[in-house]
Amino acid sequence: MIKGEWTLTEPAQDLDLYPNQIKPWRGQLLEGATGVFWDAAKTEPEPTIDVKTLHAKIGELTLENDFLSGALGKAGLLPGAKR
């Protein structure tokens, strides 16, 4: 069916489908089959990672967590917190 070994009506009859249902599937398979086996078909490049920005965000979140855990500990709202 992919390379013309069958007509579209033969598998359609076997699968109890209409030939016009199989035709789009065949087209999708032919367009995307190379992407299954080779990485060359990737259309989207992987995004670049800005390590400096990520380190800044980690530092910001660490600072917030330290501040909040200290404040909640002093208020007695954190279980097992030091006073």
RARA-V297636 format. One record per run of one state. SS is the DSSP state (H for helix, E for strand, - for the rest). FROM is the first residue (numbers start at 0). LEN is the number of residues. If there is no record, write none. Layout:
# RARA-V297636
ss=SS from=FROM len=LEN
ss=SS from=FROM len=LEN
This chain:
# RARA-V297636
ss=- from=0 len=7
ss=H from=7 len=8
ss=- from=15 len=3
ss=H from=18 len=19
ss=- from=37 len=1
ss=H from=38 len=3
ss=- from=41 len=9
ss=H from=50 len=25
ss=- from=75 len=8
